[in-house]
Amino acid sequence: MLADTATLTRADDRSGKPRQPVLLAAEGLQKSYGPVQAVKELNLYLHAGEALALCGENGAGKSTIFKILAGEVIPDAGRMTVGGTEYRPVTASQAVASGVSMVHQEFNILPNISVAENMFLGRMEEFSRFGKVDWHKLYAAATALLKRLGINADPRAEMRRLSPSTQKMIELARALSTNPKVLLLDEITASLDHDDAETLHRLMDELRAQGVGIIYVSHRLQEIFRSCTTIEIMKDGAWVATRPASELDEDQLSALMVGRDLADWKRPARHVSSSQMLEVKGLSGPGFSDVSLSVRKGQIVTLAGLAGSGADEILEALFGARAVTSGEILLEGKAFSGTSIAEAIAAGIAMVPKERAVEGLIDTQPIRFNIGLAGLPKNARGPLVDGGREAAQANLGMDMFRIKARSSADLVRSLSGGNKQKVLLAKWFLTDPRLMLLNNPTRGVDIGVKFEIYDLMLKLSAEKNLAILLASEDMAEVIRLSDTVITIRHGRASGVFEGDAITETNLINAML
Ligand SMILES: Nc1ncnc2c1ncn2[C@@H]1O[C@H](COP(=O)(O)OP(=O)(O)OP(=O)(O)O)[C@@H](O)[C@H]1O
């Protein structure tokens, strides 16, 4: 029997502070996909003005819970209430009508229509008269909302013209346009640049002050402690613990999530060879200018910049995916004029891009097809793909990255977000590259796997002499991994740091 939610307070709240009433209650939630039990008997309570971080490893069931709460997935069992009223949405619009809105982990936009239409998607009848859209009214409403939220975008612009970060903020505006009582945010900052992430955290504070309840999923622990009041940890679809955020620190939270202590992880002592793999001299192109850098065999060099700094563009240019207007690239001392991705791959360069959904994976294909994709020539037998070899490679990748799936025949779209990212990493690591370009490789990956990826990068660079050029917005990651850090600001190198000079203060000063 579901508790009386108008008066219910958390069962495990021992802080002694008076609590707001429960806004959303879910009890005994269950959901299976075939033999996979994504959510097992889960209880969850969200209070007015609370920001609840839902934490757990990749595949723990967080997105599935969100989809249940947002009416996109119907649970096999369990009961929910919102504001004390029975809540059983079977469509997203029913959830919105009950005051529950969600921003998804993946992009959920229509690129070829305007920002304003994207903001009021599914509600255009509110701006129509006699079957015709009242554009003036629509743009006025969009302008007012964007202004109120502090989002800088032209409501008339075509959505695809916006940066991914602004597109995500438009999705947030869409969710907030319905004045939700409960807001669900799934890994939203993975797509946001620094300024938009700041705006989001400010908005979260304001919404909480207005009594909105927020459930927040992110693998960035710092953000959780910045904006969340309560932390709920789950593992393999089941509840593990609920704590006030003030009672935990990052190390304790990591330990609760992955079941082991990661606080004493140390980078092994390293010896880097003196032979150059990559030299870049005075490289300029759209988004970056006059960039010089070098990466030796077995070295990890990091481009550290705030999102939008130009680091992404530099990696893309080195992978032949972006035009270069001047400058020189040398690979092992020889000029490399790669103007296409195919040439870059043939030269032994691999790249893990930032936007896996757009650039990296074919969602509707099995894991093994996706892992095999980058190594297609190696897996070929004449004009055909050697299925046995492809499957063997996929199994190796699945083991290496602990990809959570039943088999390599599972479609990528059935995987959790973090496991998709692991497929992308496996795909490129297995091509045996000489130079690896990694753009925020641990985005969306849980803290346990993050450290496994670090170990793998350090191992491959030490044992196989793999040269790695990393771009990362995660300061702790930059400090843990880099032999050399080049800070990037406004498309230019603004500093070079090595050894003890790689400190958070030094890097941030050079990045800002
Ligand atoms: N449509 C689906 N079909 C089959 N299995 C699915 C489907 N959606 C999710 N799963 C499985 O359910 C489990 C939970 O996935 P979910 O996406 O909820 O995890 P998550 O905690 O959000 O992970 P992440 O941190 O990686 O985003 C995973 O094992 C996943 O493969």
The ligand as a Gaussian input file, in Angstrom:
#p B3LYP/6-31G(d) Opt

LIG

0 1
 N       15.206000      -0.739000     -24.687000
 C       15.978000      -1.621000     -24.040000
 N       16.081000      -2.892000     -24.453000
 C       16.848000      -3.797000     -23.797000
 N       17.581000      -3.510000     -22.708000
 C       17.527000      -2.255000     -22.238000
 C       16.736000      -1.235000     -22.881000
 N       16.890000      -0.074000     -22.193000
 C       17.740000      -0.355000     -21.165000
 N       18.114000      -1.648000     -21.188000
 C       19.012000      -2.305000     -20.237000
 O       18.592000      -1.989000     -18.923000
 C       19.710000      -1.770000     -18.069000
 C       19.593000      -0.409000     -17.401000
 O       19.829000       0.605000     -18.375000
 P       19.715000       2.169000     -18.079000
 O       19.862000       2.884000     -19.375000
 O       18.499000       2.415000     -17.290000
 O       21.001000       2.396000     -17.156000
 P       21.659000       3.754000     -16.605000
 O       21.816000       3.576000     -15.137000
 O       20.884000       4.917000     -17.086000
 O       23.094000       3.718000     -17.270000
 P       24.091000       4.904000     -17.812000
 O       24.763000       5.496000     -16.616000
 O       25.080000       4.126000     -18.635000
 O       23.275000       5.852000     -18.627000
 C       20.955000      -1.951000     -18.934000
 O       21.439000      -3.262000     -18.742000
 C       20.441000      -1.762000     -20.340000
 O       21.212000      -2.481000     -21.283000

